[in-house]
Amino acid sequence: MGRMQSSASCWRFFLGCVAVALLGLLGCKDGLGCKPGPAVVADAAAEEGEPQAPTPKLGENQEVLFIGGLMSELYEELSLSLEDELNAALARAARSLNVHIELPGEGSIFLPIGDEIAEALPRIEIDVAPGRFVSFFTQMRAFESEGVPYRNASLESPDFDTSQGVSHNARAILKLLRKTKKQTIIVSHSKGSLDTLEALLSAPELLGTKVIGWVAIQAPFYGSPLANSGTPRIHDMLLRAVGGNGQAIDDLRTQTRTAYMQAHEKQIRALTARIPVITAYNVYETEATVISFASAFADGVFDPALASEVRDIVIENYRATPSDVPRVLAASTSDAVRLIRTRVSGASTAALGTLGLLTLTNVYLDQILDLPNDGLVPRDSTALPGAIHRELDRGDHASPVMDVDPLKNFWTAEHRNRVTAELVEELRGLAEKRSR
């Protein structure tokens, strides 16, 4: 999977304070030797016996069109920003392990072993598996195995780009819809739903002919406060994530979207009267805080026992060659790095399930603004006049469309595939009834 090229530095504001804790969650390519643990599923479909996803009974002349949102790019880019943050955090933690040795009499010696360890630790790199952070990846695999025809706008259209504004992507979607000879059920996510809405409002002649139904998942129809200039630090991060394209962010502002929805209310109601539309959302309230997550990791790795073991290593090496401090530091650093490698590997599983990808934004929207949300989009922003408004199982903004390993997954891939298939099949049935 090729990584996106836009800057991922926007995530650093969120992740800087938790970077030390995240160290235990990652695989290390060339040094620490740890591997990512299995994904932790906290909520929906965690229990065994997940019902098998129904196969949508599409006709020979029908297909599904997946339209992803801006957040799919951000999740992929997260892997890039994490690498710098994690390595910097590991170095900071290592520097706390400096040792003072009390000498006979009243003297002492300070050995900067922590600084030496920080410099000697090998760089951690995140190994992003194919499909990780890609919207609708598991659903596409499931549909392909079941023979359900589908397309993905990101793969089919060279013009579709989630980091572009709504009008740009709407034109790309219309090209896809006009080119196909099949009737289409659209399944869109996040900002991709805004692109879709603009496309459908621009071409009402396609409703009921080319487009027979639409599922809009976690759509910020009325915007997200995270894109507002009133939260400049968050807004600036989003802006950098889309390569400086201010239009893409402006299209997500609550002021912009509220004005748009009011101006187009009549057209929207005509749309939902012509074809069945389901707007799906989910919400959650974070149970683990950044502090508790960091504490869980620190207790497992950088605890007093580790500091004591490192001190014992240094003392033993110092006693062997008290006059050769460089040798003491070199030998102690090598031993300490091996010790930390073991600790990181052992603590990763315990820390893995304690923090969701969107904990900080979830807390901001929920506790500061009092808005039930999925970590990025408030619940009330996802409603569309005249559409069926459907609440899905508890989860974050990623849950219905992608895995976020090695971080916390609220849904299994099987649950995600089943929910998507059920929504598509429900729409197909509704469209069939309307055509009679």
C-alpha positions in Angstrom: 0.0 0.0 0.0 1.5 3.3 -1.0 1.5 5.9 1.7 0.0 9.3 1.0 2.3 12.2 0.4 0.6 15.0 2.3 2.1 16.1 5.6 1.0 14.2 8.7 2.3 16.7 11.2 -1.2 17.8 12.1 -1.5 14.8 14.4 1.4 15.9 16.6 -0.7 18.2 18.8 -2.9 15.2 19.7 -0.2 12.7 20.0 2.7 14.5 21.7 1.4 13.9 25.2 0.7 10.2 24.6 3.7 9.2 22.5 5.5 7.5 25.3 2.6 5.3 25.9 2.2 4.4 22.3 5.7 2.9 22.2 4.3 -0.4 23.5 1.9 -0.8 20.7 4.3 -0.9 17.7 6.4 -3.3 15.8 10.1 -2.5 15.4 11.7 -3.3 12.1 15.4 -3.2 13.0 16.3 -3.1 16.6 13.9 -3.5 19.4 12.5 -6.6 18.0 8.9 -6.3 19.2 5.9 -7.0 17.0 2.4 -5.5 17.1 0.0 -7.4 19.3 -3.4 -8.6 18.0 -6.0 -5.9 17.5 -8.1 -5.3 20.7 -11.8 -5.2 20.1 -13.6 -3.5 22.9 -17.3 -3.4 21.9 -19.4 -4.5 19.0 -18.9 -8.1 17.9 -16.2 -8.8 20.4 -17.9 -12.0 21.4 -17.6 -15.1 19.4 -20.4 -16.1 17.1 -20.7 -13.0 15.0 -23.6 -13.6 12.5 -22.4 -14.1 9.0 -22.8 -11.1 6.8 -25.7 -11.4 4.4 -24.8 -11.2 0.7 -26.6 -8.2 -0.9 -28.9 -9.6 -3.6 -28.1 -7.1 -6.3 -29.5 -7.5 -9.8 -27.3 -8.1 -12.8 -27.5 -4.5 -13.7 -26.7 -3.1 -10.2 -23.5 -2.3 -8.3 -22.2 -0.6 -5.1 -20.1 2.6 -5.3 -17.9 3.2 -2.3 -17.0 6.9 -1.7 -14.4 7.4 1.1 -13.8 10.6 3.1 -11.0 12.7 4.2 -10.4 10.8 7.4 -9.1 7.7 5.5 -6.2 9.8 4.3 -5.6 11.1 7.9 -5.5 7.6 9.3 -3.0 6.4 6.8 -0.9 9.5 7.4 -1.0 8.9 11.1 1.6 6.1 10.7 4.1 8.7 9.4 3.7 11.2 12.1 3.8 8.6 14.8 7.3 7.5 13.9 8.9 10.8 14.8 6.8 11.3 17.9 7.4 7.8 19.2 11.2 7.9 18.7 11.4 11.4 20.4 9.3 10.1 23.3 11.4 7.0 23.8 14.5 9.2 23.9 12.9 11.4 26.5 11.9 8.5 28.6 15.4 7.0 28.4 17.0 10.2 29.6 15.2 9.8 32.9 17.4 6.8 33.7 20.6 8.7 34.5 22.5 7.3 37.5 24.2 8.8 40.6 26.6 6.5 42.3 27.5 7.3 45.9 31.3 6.8 46.5 33.0 6.0 49.8 33.1 9.1 52.0 31.0 12.0 50.8 31.6 11.9 47.1 29.5 10.7 44.2 29.7 10.4 40.5 27.0 11.2 37.9 26.9 8.8 34.9 24.7 10.1 32.0 23.5 6.6 31.1 20.1 7.9 30.1 21.5 10.2 27.5 23.7 7.3 26.1 20.7 5.0 25.9 18.6 7.7 24.2 21.3 8.0 21.5 21.8 4.2 21.1 18.1 3.1 20.8 17.4 2.0 17.2 14.7 3.8 15.4 11.2 2.5 15.5 9.2 2.3 12.3 5.6 1.4 11.9 4.9 -1.4 9.5 1.6 -0.5 7.9 -0.1 -3.7 6.7 -2.0 -3.7 3.4 -5.5 -2.3 3.9 -4.7 -0.7 7.2 -6.2 2.8 7.3 -8.0 2.3 4.0 -11.7 3.0 3.9 -13.9 0.1 2.9 -11.0 -2.2 2.5 -12.6 -5.2 4.3 -16.0 -4.6 2.7 -14.4 -4.6 -0.7 -12.6 -7.9 0.0 -15.9 -9.4 1.3 -17.9 -8.2 -1.7 -15.3 -9.5 -4.1 -15.3 -13.0 -2.5 -19.1 -13.1 -2.7 -19.3 -11.8 -6.2 -21.0 -8.6 -5.3 -20.2 -5.9 -8.0 -18.6 -2.8 -6.6 -16.4 0.2 -7.4 -14.5 2.6 -5.3 -14.3 6.2 -6.3 -10.7 6.5 -5.0 -9.6 3.6 -7.2 -11.8 4.3 -10.3 -11.4 8.1 -10.7 -8.1 9.9 -11.2 -10.0 13.1 -10.5 -11.4 12.1 -7.1 -9.2 13.3 -4.2 -10.5 13.4 -0.7 -8.2 16.3 0.1 -10.0 18.5 -2.5 -13.1 20.6 -1.9 -16.7 19.3 -2.2 -17.3 20.9 -5.6 -14.2 19.3 -7.1 -15.1 15.8 -5.9 -18.7 16.1 -6.8 -17.7 16.6 -10.4 -15.5 13.5 -10.2 -18.4 11.4 -8.8 -20.8 12.6 -11.5 -18.3 11.4 -14.2 -18.3 8.0 -12.6 -22.1 7.8 -12.3 -22.7 8.9 -15.9 -20.1 6.5 -17.2 -21.6 3.4 -15.7 -24.3 1.4 -17.3 -25.5 0.0 -14.0 -27.9 1.2 -11.4 -25.8 2.2 -8.3 -26.2 2.1 -4.6 -23.8 4.6 -3.1 -22.1 3.9 0.3 -20.2 7.0 1.4 -18.3 7.9 4.5 -17.5 11.2 6.3 -16.6 14.0 3.9 -17.3 11.7 1.0 -21.0 12.1 1.9 -20.7 15.8 1.4 -19.1 15.2 -2.0 -21.9 12.8 -2.8 -24.7 15.1 -1.7 -23.4 17.9 -3.9 -23.1 15.5 -6.9 -26.7 14.2 -6.5 -28.2 17.7 -6.0 -26.4 18.8 -9.2 -27.9 16.0 -11.3 -31.4 15.1 -10.1 -32.0 13.3 -13.4 -29.8 10.5 -12.1 -32.0 9.8 -9.1 -34.0 6.6 -9.5 -32.3 5.8 -12.8 -28.6 5.6 -12.3 -28.7 6.0 -8.5 -31.3 3.9 -6.7 -30.2 4.3 -3.1 -27.6 6.0 -0.8 -26.1 5.1 2.6 -24.2 8.1 4.2 -22.1 6.9 7.1 -21.0 9.4 9.7 -21.5 12.3 7.4 -20.8 15.8 8.7 -23.8 17.3 6.9 -23.9 20.2 9.3 -20.1 20.3 9.7 -17.7 19.6 12.6 -16.5 22.1 15.2 -13.1 20.6 14.7 -12.9 22.4 11.4 -13.9 25.8 12.8 -11.4 28.6 13.1 -12.5 28.9 16.8 -10.3 25.9 17.5 -7.2 27.2 15.6 -4.7 24.6 16.7 -7.0 21.7 15.5 -8.0 23.7 12.4 -4.4 24.3 11.5 -3.6 20.6 11.9 -6.4 19.6 9.6 -5.2 22.2 7.1 -1.7 20.9 7.0 -3.0 17.3 6.6 -4.7 18.2 3.3 -1.6 19.8 2.0 -2.8 23.4 2.7 -6.0 23.1 0.7 -8.1 25.5 2.7 -11.3 24.8 0.6 -11.5 21.2 1.9 -11.5 22.5 5.5 -13.8 25.4 4.8 -16.3 22.9 3.4 -16.4 21.2 6.8 -17.0 24.2 8.9 -20.2 24.3 10.8 -21.0 27.8 9.5 -20.4 26.7 5.9 -22.4 23.5 6.2 -25.4 25.0 8.1 -25.8 27.7 5.4 -25.5 25.1 2.7 -28.1 22.8 4.3 -30.5 25.7 4.8 -30.1 26.9 1.2 -30.6 23.4 -0.3 -33.3 22.1 2.1 -36.0 21.9 -0.6 -33.6 20.1 -3.0 -32.5 17.7 -0.3 -36.1 16.7 0.5 -36.8 16.2 -3.1 -33.7 13.9 -3.2 -34.8 11.8 -0.3 -38.3 11.6 -1.8 -36.9 10.1 -5.0 -34.6 7.5 -3.6 -34.2 5.8 -0.2 -31.4 7.3 1.9 -30.1 6.0 5.2 -27.8 8.2 7.3 -25.9 6.0 9.7 -24.0 7.2 12.8 -22.4 5.9 16.0 -21.2 7.6 19.2 -19.1 6.7 22.1 -17.7 8.3 25.3 -14.1 7.5 26.0 -13.5 5.3 29.0 -9.7 5.7 29.1 -8.0 9.0 29.4 -4.6 10.0 27.9 -3.2 10.0 31.5 -4.5 6.5 32.3 -3.1 5.2 29.0 0.3 6.7 29.6 0.2 5.4 33.2 -0.6 1.9 32.0 2.4 1.8 29.7 4.7 3.6 32.2 3.8 1.1 34.9 4.8 -1.7 32.6 8.0 -0.3 31.2 9.4 2.7 33.0 8.6 1.7 36.5 10.9 1.9 39.6 12.1 -1.7 39.0 13.5 -0.7 35.6 15.3 2.2 37.0 16.7 0.0 39.8 17.8 -2.6 37.3 19.6 0.0 35.1 21.3 1.4 38.2 22.5 -2.1 39.2 23.9 -2.6 35.6 25.8 0.7 35.8 27.2 0.0 39.3 28.3 -3.5 38.3 30.1 -2.1 35.2 31.6 0.8 37.2 33.0 -1.6 39.9 34.7 -3.6 37.1 36.5 -0.6 35.6 36.0 2.5 37.8 38.7 4.4 35.9 37.2 3.8 32.5 33.9 5.7 32.4 33.5 5.5 28.6 33.6 1.6 28.9 31.2 1.7 31.7 28.7 3.8 29.7 29.1 1.7 26.6 28.7 -1.7 28.4 25.8 -0.4 30.5 24.0 1.1 27.5 24.2 -2.1 25.6 22.8 -4.1 28.6 20.1 -1.5 29.2 18.9 -1.4 25.6 18.4 -5.2 25.7 16.4 -4.8 29.0 14.2 -2.1 27.6 13.5 -4.2 24.5 12.1 -6.9 26.7 10.1 -4.5 28.7 8.5 -2.8 25.7 7.5 -6.2 24.2 6.0 -7.3 27.5 4.1 -4.1 28.2 2.6 -3.7 24.7 -0.3 -6.1 25.1 -1.4 -4.6 28.4 -1.4 -1.0 27.0 -2.9 -1.8 23.6 -6.6 -1.7 24.5 -6.6 1.4 26.7 -6.8 4.2 24.2 -8.8 4.8 21.1 -7.4 6.6 18.1 -9.7 9.6 18.6 -9.8 9.8 22.4 -8.7 13.5 22.6 -11.1 14.8 20.0 -13.9 12.7 21.5 -13.2 14.3 24.9 -13.2 17.8 23.4 -16.5 17.4 21.6 -18.2 15.5 24.4 -17.0 17.1 27.6 -16.1 20.6 26.4 -18.8 21.2 23.8 -21.4 18.7 25.2 -21.9 17.0 21.8 -22.4 13.3 21.5 -19.9 12.2 18.8 -17.8 9.6 17.1 -14.5 11.4 17.8 -14.8 13.6 14.7 -18.4 14.3 13.8 -21.3 15.2 16.3 -24.3 12.9 16.1 -26.8 15.7 15.2 -24.6 16.7 12.2 -25.2 13.3 10.5 -29.0 13.7 10.0 -30.4 14.5 6.5 -33.9 15.8 6.0 -36.2 13.1 4.9 -33.7 10.3 5.3 -33.8 7.3 7.7 -31.5 8.2 10.6 -29.9 5.0 11.9 -27.8 4.5 15.0 -25.1 1.9 14.7 -23.3 0.0 17.5 -20.9 1.9 19.8 -17.7 2.9 18.0 -15.5 5.7 16.8 -15.3 7.4 13.4 -13.1 4.6 12.0 -15.3 1.7 13.1 -17.6 1.4 10.1 -14.9 1.7 7.5 -11.5 0.6 8.6 -9.2 -1.1 11.1 -6.8 1.1 13.0 -4.2 -1.4 14.2 -2.2 -1.3 16.3 -4.6 1.1 18.1 -7.9 0.1 19.6 -10.6 -1.3 17.2 -14.2 -1.0 18.4 -15.5 -3.3 15.7 -14.2 -6.5 14.1 -13.9 -6.7 10.3 -16.7 -9.3 10.3 -19.0 -6.9 12.2 -18.2 -4.0 9.8 -18.8 -6.2 6.8 -22.1 -7.4 8.2 -23.4 -3.9 9.0 -22.5 -2.7 5.5 -24.1 -5.6 3.8 -27.3 -5.2 5.8 -27.5 -1.5 5.0 -27.0 -2.2 1.3 -29.5 -5.0 1.3 -32.1 -2.8 3.1 -31.6 -0.1 0.6 -31.9 -2.5 -2.3 -35.2 -3.7 -0.9 -36.5 -0.2 -0.4 -35.5 0.8 -3.9 -37.3 -2.3 -5.3 -40.5 -1.4 -3.5 -40.4 2.2 -4.8 -39.9 0.9 -8.4 -43.1 -1.2 -8.3 
